[in-house]
Amino acid sequence: MNHTIRRGAQAALLAGAAMLVADVAAAQKFECGRKGGNLVFAQEAKANSLDQHVSSTISTRNIAMNVFESLMTRDENMAPMPELAAEVIESADKKTYTFKLRQGIRFHNGKELTSADVDASELTSADVDASFKRYMRVGNDRGMFSIVEKFEAADKYTYVMHLKTPQPTFLENLSSFSVPVVIHPAEFEGAPALQLPAVGTGPWQVAEFVADSHARLRRYDGADSHARLRRYDGYQPDTRYNTTDGFGGYKVACLDTVDIRFITEPGARVAGLETGEFQIVEDVPAKSQPRLKDNRNISLLSLKNFWIQIALTNTQLPPMNNLNFRKAIQAVLDMDDIMEAATDGAYSLNIGFQYPGQAYYSEAGKETYNQKNPARARQFLSQSGYRNEKVILLTNRDYPNMFMAATMMAEQMKSIGINAELLVIDWPASVNMYRNQDDGWHLFFTGWGTNSSLGGAAALRFCTPPLSECYNPKTGEEDKVFLEAYAAVETSPRFCTPPLSECYNPKTGEEDKAFLEAYAAVETSPTLEARKAAFARAQQRVLENVMVYPFGSLTKVQAVRSNVEGFKPFRIPRMSNIWIKG
C-alpha cells in the first residue's frame, strides 16, 4: 500500500514516513468471521493508570492503545501513518504541518471530534488543541514539541503546527506510541497527571478498570446501546484501509467484550491457557513451551527483539555517581549468563539500542559490551574509592526476566566485592519509585522495547531531558558530548534552549552558551546518513560513560487458543479484527 503526502499543491515523498494518505485499494474490507462473545487476555504485569500522556509502561499500552487514538501512529513496519488525520500537508519550507481530520469521528461519550469549536470566540476549546495543551503540561515526552513555534486550531477539522525550523524527524516523533499524544475530549484538558478519564475515539471503550487488578473493554457502537450494537454509530473504521496496519488501519470490534486480567504468576497464566480460562496469554515461560507445542488447542507465537533487557543507573547517588565504579560493573558483566537466566535461552546479544536490520543499528561502543573481565573490573573498583556501600538493585517479580536479570547481575557484582542487594516490589510500585524518588535505589531494571522499535531518535530520547532515564547527575549538568550527538540525530532543540533549558542549567541559572552554539550547528542534519552517524556517536558516548547497562535482546513468546481467529502478535495486543469461532 502506498503512502503519500501533499506538499503545497503537489504530491511528494516525505523522508522518514512511508505513508501519510492511503490509496484505497480494490480489495475487500475486513469482515468479522463471527460477532459477539467474550475473550480473556492474561497480561503479565499490573497497570496503575490508563493515562497515555503520562504512562510509558507496556502494561498501560496493552489496554489504552485499544481505547485511544492519535493524529498519527505507526504501521506494521513502524513507519509513520495517519490515524485520526485524514491527510497531512507539509509546506514547501518544511516548517508547517497541516492536519486535516477525518470527519464523523465520535468519542465514547458521543461527542464529535473536532480541532476547533466554531461557536467559540477563541479556537482554544477544540479536542485536538486541548489534548496537545494537556500534553505540553503533563506529557512524559513533551520535549519533542519544543521545536513547535505555534499550535493553531485553524477550523473545525484543521489543526496546524508551525515549526521554528525544519526537522526531518518531526512526523517520526509525532507518531511515537511510547507516550503518545492521544486525543481526548476538550473538557479533560485540566486532568491531573495519571488521571485522564479513559474516553477516547477507538473501537473499544473502558467498561471497568480497577488499578492493579483488571480491566474490561467492550465494543463501542454509539449513544444508544441497541443502535450502537447494530449500526456502529460510535466508532467509524478508517475506510482508507482494508484491515489493520500496525496500530492503525481498518479496525472492527468483533467481540462483545474483552477481559484483560493481570496474572503475574507465569504458571497461573499457562494453567489458565490450558484449561481454556484464558484465550490469549501475553508471555509463555520457556519451560512451558515444549508441553504447549504438543497441545493441538494452542498455538505459540514468537516476537523476536521484543525489547532490550536493560538496567538504568541512578547517578544521583554514590557510588553510582562515580564513573570508575560504573565501569567496574560494566567490565565484570557476562551478558550471556544474564540473558540466559532472564529468558531461558530466548535471546540474542545486542550491543546497543537498535536491532540488526534497523536503519540506525550500530555497533559503536562494542568494546565496552560483554567484557567478562573480573580483573579489569577490580582495577576500576579500586580506582573508584569504593568503601563497601550498599548498592540497591530495584526490580520486580511481575516480569520474571527483569527479576532474573537483576538477580544474576547482583551475583556478578558481588564476585568483585560490591555489596549488592535486591529490592523487589511490584512493577507499578517500582516504576513509581524509579520516576519519583532519587534515593533508595541505584539500578532500575526494565526493558526498552517500544522506544527501540520506533527508531534511533526515539531510543536516544530516553537519555535526554525531560525524560533523562539514563543519565541525570545531581549537579543537573547532563553529558554535553552525548547531547550534541543526539541533537544531530533529532535536530530538535527539545528543552535544551532558553527559556526552558532543562538539559543544561547549572545552579547559577545561566545556560551553557557553548553547548547551545554547538547544538545549533547540528540541529538541521537533513539526511538520514548524517543522523545515523550522529546516532553512532551518541551510542558510543552512552556506553563509554556507562549511562545504562544494556544486556541483550529478548524474544517474547505468546500463546493463543485455537478457537481464536485473526490474532497477530505485535508490540501490544490488538483486540480489533479478532473473533472466537462458534
N, C-alpha and C positions, 0 to 999 in steps of 0.2 A: 504494500500500500504506500502510495507516495504522499509526502507532506510538503506543503509549500507555504510561503509567507508573502504577504503583499508589502512591497516597499514602494511607498507612494502609490502610483497607479500601475506599477509593473510587478510581475512576479519574479522572485529571486530566491536563490537558495541561501538559507541562513546557516553559517558555520556554527556547529555545536548543537543544532536542533534538526533532527531528521525530518520532522513533520510538524506543521502548525495548523494547517487546514486540510482535511482529508478529502480526497476524491471519492465519491460514492461509487462503490463497486457494484457490479451487477449481481453478485452472489446473494443468496437468500439470507435474510436476517435470522439470527438465532431464535429458536423457539424451545420452550421448556418441554422435555420429554414427558413430564408429569408435573402437575401443580399441587401444592399442599404438603402437609406433613411437617414434622419437626426433626431437626438434625442437632446432635450433640457433639460439640467440638471440645476436646480435652486440651487445655492450654497448660504449659509447663510452669508459668510464673504468674504471680498475682499482679493486678493493676490497681493503682490507687487513685486514678483520675482518667477522664476521657478528654481532657483539655489538650488538644493537639497543638495549640500555640505554645504550650509550656513544656509538656512532657515529651522527652525524646526516647522513652523506653519502648521496646518492641512489644511489651505486654499491653501497652496502651494502643499502639498502632494496630495490633491484631483486631481490635474491636472498632476503634474510631474511624479507621480508613474505610470501613464498610458503611459508615454513617455520614461522614463529612466529605465534601469535595472542594476543589480549589480551582483557580483560574486555569492553571496548567498542572500537569502531573508527568509521569514517565511511562513510556510504553514498554513492551515486553523486552526490548533490548536496552532499556534505560535511557533512551533518547527523549528529550522534552516533547510533549504533545499537549494539545488543548483539552480541557475538560469542561469547565463552565464557560470558557471563552469560545465563541463561535469562530473568531478569527483574530489574529494578531497582526497589526500593521506596524512595520518598522520604518521610521523616517529615513530619508536619504542620508542624513548626517549621523544616523545610528544613535541618536540621543533621545528619541521619543518613541515610546511603545504605546500603541492604542489598542485596547482590548474591547472588542465587540462581544457582548454577552449573548449566549443562547437565550432565546425568549421562551416564555411559558414555563420556566423552572419555578417550582414552589418548594418552600421549606416545609418541614414536617408539621409546623403549626398552621399551614395553609396559606401563609403569606407569600406573595410573588417576589422572586429575587430581582433586585434592581441595583444599578450602580448609583442612582440619584433619585431623590424624592422630588418629583417635578412640581409638587404642590408647596414645597417649602421655599422660603425666601433665600436660603443658602443651601448649596448642594453638599451638606455635611451629614445628613442622616441616612444616606444610602447604605445598603447592606455591605457592598464591597468596600466602600470607603470606611465604614465603621470597623470592618474586620481588619483592614490594614492599620487603622489608628490604634486598635487594641493591640495588634501585634507589635507595633512600634513602642508600645508602653510595656508590655509584659513578655513578648515573644522571645523564646530562647535563642533564636538566631537572627534577631532584629538588626544586627550589624550589617547584614547583607544589603540593607536598604539605605545605608549612608551615602551610596552613590546616587540616590534619587534626589533631585533638586526640588521636585514638587509632585504630589499626588493630586489628581484632578478628576472629579466625577463630572464628566462633560454633559451627559444627559442620562436619561433613564436606563439606557442599555450600553453606555460607553464609559470606560474608565481609562485614564491616561496617566502614564508615568514619564516624567521628564528627567533625564539623567544629567548630571553635571558634566560628564564626559563619557564618550563611548566605552562600553565594557563588553568584551566578547563573550563573557560567561554570564551575562545578566539573566537570560532565559534559562540557562542551566541552573542558576541559583533559585530563580523563582519557582521552578518545577520540582525543587527538592522536596522529598517527602520525609526527611529526617525529623524536622519540626515544622510541618507545612503551614502555610498561611491559609487555613481552611476558612471558608466563607460562612458566616453566621448571621442571623437577623440583626439589624441595626440596634435594636433595643438592648442587646447584650454587650455593647461596646465597653461599658464600665465594669464588666465582670472581673473580679479579682483573679489573680493567677491561680490555676488549678481548679477554678470554679465556673468555667464556661458551661452553660447548660448545653446538653447534648441534643441540639436542634440543628440539623444540617439539611442538605439537599440530596443525599444519597438514596439508594433504593432500600436502605434499611434504617429504621429508627429504633431508639432505645426504649424498650418497654420497661425495663427494670435494670438497675445497676447497684450492686452492693459492693463497695470498695473492698478489695482483698478477698472477695468471696466468689461472686459470679455475675455475669451479665446476660441479659436475654434480649435478643433482637427480634423484631417482627417486620414483615413486609409492610412497606408504606405505600398506600394507594390513594390518599386524598382525605378530604374532610369527613365524609360520611363513610362509616365502616362498610356498609353493604355495597355502596358505589365504588369505593376505593378498591375493594377486593375484585370487583369485576372490571372496572374501567381503568385502573391505574391512573386515576386523576391526579395523584400527587407526584409520583416520580415519572419523569419523561426520559426514556432512554435516548442516548446520543445517536441519532439516525445516520450520522456520517459513517458509522461503522457497522459491521455485521455481527460482531461478537466482542468479547472483552479483549483489550490490548493493554497489557500491563495493568496499571491501576485505572485506566480509562476505558473508552470504547462503549460498545452497546451492552449495557448491564440490565439484567432482568432478575428480579427476586422470584424464584420458582417456589421456594419453600414458604410455608406459613411462618415458621419460627426457627430460630437458631439459638440453642443454649450454649453459651461459652462458659465452661466450668474450669475453675482454677485447680488443677490436680498436680501438685508439686512433686509427689512421690512417683518416680518412674514406674515402679512395679504396679501401682494402682492404675496408671494410665494403660499399661499393657493388659492388665486383667479386665478392665472395662471394655477395651477394644475386642478382646477375645469373646466376651460374653455378649457383645452387641450393645452394651450400655452406651458406648461412645461409637460414633460413626467415623470420626476422624481424630487422630491424635497428633499433636504438634511435634513431638520428639519421641523416638523409639530408642532406648539404650541398646548398645551394640550386643550385649549379652543375650538380649531377647530376640534379635533379628533372625538367627538361624531357625528357631522354632516357628516364628511367624511366617517365614518364607514357605513353609510346608502347609500353611493353612490356606485352603482354597478360597476362603471367605475374606481374605485380607490381602491387600497389595501394599508393598513397601515402595516409597518414592524418595529418591535421593536428591539433595540440594547441595552440590559441591560449592565450596567457597562461600558458605553461608555467612560466616563472619571471621574476623581476625581476632583470635584469643589474645587478650592484652591486659596489662596492668598499668594503671596510671599512677604517677608519682605525686606526692604532696610535698612540694618544695618549700612550703611554709614552715615545716618543722624540721629541726635537726633530728637525726643526722642526714635526712634526705636532702637537705639544702646544700650538702657538700658534694661537689661533682665527683671527687675521687671515691666517695662512698657509693654513689650511684654506679660508677664504673666498676667497682668491686663486685657488685651484684651482677652487673651485665656480663662480666668476664667469667663468672662461675656457672652461669645458666646453661643447662643442657636442654635444648628445646625439644629434642626427640623424646626425652623422658617425660617432660612436662606435658607435651601434646598426647603422648601415648596414654598417660594416666588420665588426662582430661577427656579423651574421646574414644578410648579403647581401640585405637588404631585408625579411626576415621578422620584423617587429617593429611595435610601436606605442609612442608616447611615453606614459609613465606617471609621474605626478608623485610619488606616494608608495609605500605599502606594501600597498595593496589594489588590486583591479582594478575598473573600472566594472561596476556591477551587483551587486557585493558589498555587504552591509549596512553595512559600516564604511568604504566608499570615501569619500575626502575629498580635496579639492584644497587643503587647508590647506598653506601654505608654498609655493604655486606661484610666488611672486615670486622664490624662490631657485633655481628649476629652469630649466635650459636657457637660461642668461643670454647666452652667446656674446658676452661683453663684455671683450675684452682690456684696454682702457683701465682699467676698474674693477678688473680682476684685478691689474694692475701697481700700482695705488694700495694695495690690500690687501697686496701683496707688500712694498712699501716700508715700510708701517706695521708689518709683522711683524719687521723687522730681519733678514731672511733673508741669509745670508752664503755662498751657493752650496754649502751642504751637499748631499751626495748623498742623493737620495730613492729608495728601493728599492721597486719595484712587484713584488710576489710573485705569480706566475701559473704556468700550466701549459699544455702542449700537448694533454693528453688531451681537454680541452674547448676546441676551437678558438675558440668565441665568447668565452671568458674571455681567451684569449691575445690575440685581435684587439682586444678592448675595452681591455686593458692597453696594447697597442701604440699604439693611437690616443690614449688618454689621455696617455701619456708624451709623444707628439709635441705635443699641445696644451699640456702643462705646459712643455715646452722653449720653446715660442713666446713665453712671457712671461719666460724667463730662469731656469727651475727646472732644476736638474741632475738629471733623472730617468733612471733606469736600470732595465731589466727584470731580474728574477731568475726564470729559467724552470726549473722542476723538475717531476717528475710529480705527478699530483693527490694521491695519498695522502701523499707527502712534503710537499707544500705545505700540506695540511691539518694535518699533524703539526707543522710549523714554526709555522704560524699559532696553533695552540692551545697550544703548549708553549714558545715562545720569544719573549721580549719585545724582542729586538734582532735586527738583521739585515734588517728589513723595515719599511716604513711604510704600504703599502697592500696589501690582500689581495683578490683577485678571485674572486668566487663568484656563485651565483645563489640568490635567495630564492624558492623555488618552493613547497615543502611548507608552510612556516610562513605564507606569504602566503595560500595557498589555504585554510588552516584557519580564517582569520578574524582580526579585529582584535587580540584578546588574544595569539594565537599569534605574529603578526607582531611585535608590540612586545616580546614576551618575549625576543627576541634582543638587545634593548638593555638588559636588566635583569639583575642578578646572579641566580644564579651564572653565567649564560651570558655576559652583558656583551660581546656581539660588536661593538657599535658605539660604546661609549664607556667607557673604563676608564683614567682618568688615573693617573699614577704616585703621586699622593697617596692614592689609594684612595677619594677622595670623588667619588661619582657625581653626575650632574646632578639636583639636587633638584626643579627645576621639571618636568623630564621624568618623574621617578619619581612625583611627586604626580599628574600627569595619567594616567600608566599605572595607578596604583592605582585610580583611578576606573573605568577600563576593566575591570581584572582583579578588583578587590575581594578580593584575596587578599594577605595580608602577605608571601608568599614568604619570602625570607630577610632581610626588612627589619626584623624585630622581634627584640628580645633573646630568647634568648641568642645566636642565630646572627648577626644583624646584618651580613650580608655586603654589603648595598648601601650602607651608610653607616657606616663605622667608622674614624674618624681614628686616628692612631698612638697617641693617648692611651688608646684602648680604650673611650672613652665614646661612647655613641650620641648622635646628634643628636636631642634631645627635641622640638625644634620640628618637625623633619621627621616624627617618629613621630606627633605630635599631628595634623599636617596629614593624614598618611596615614590615621590612624584616622577622621578626619572624612569621608573619601570612600570608605572601603573597603566600604561597604554599598550602593553605587549599584544600586538594584533594577531599573531599567528599561533597555531597550535604547537608548532615546533619550539617556539620561544617559551611558551607556557610549560611544555614538557621539560625543557631544560631547567627551568626555574623550579619545577616540582622536584626534580632530582636533587638540586642544591638544597632545597628545603628539607627533603627526607634525610639527606646526608647530615644536615645540621641537627635534626631531631634526634637521630641515632647517636651521633658523636657527643651531643650534650646530654644524652640519656634522659630525655623528657618523658619517655614512656618505654615499656618493655613489651614489644610485640613477640608472641611466641610462635604462631603459625596459623594456618587456615583450617577451620573446622568444616566438616561435612555433616549436614543435618539430614537425618532420615525420618520422614513422616510416614504415616500409615493411614489407609482408608479402607472401610468395609466395601465389599464387592457390590453391595446394593446402592452405592452412591455413584452417580454418573456426573461427569463434567468437571470434577475437581482436578485442578492442575496446581502443583506446588509452585510457590512464588515467594517473594520477600515477606509478604504477610498473607494469611489465608483469605482468599476471595470467596465470599459467600454467595455471590451472584452467579447465575448461569449454571448452577448445580441443582440436582434433584435426587430424590430417593425413589428407586424403582418400586412399583406396586407389587 
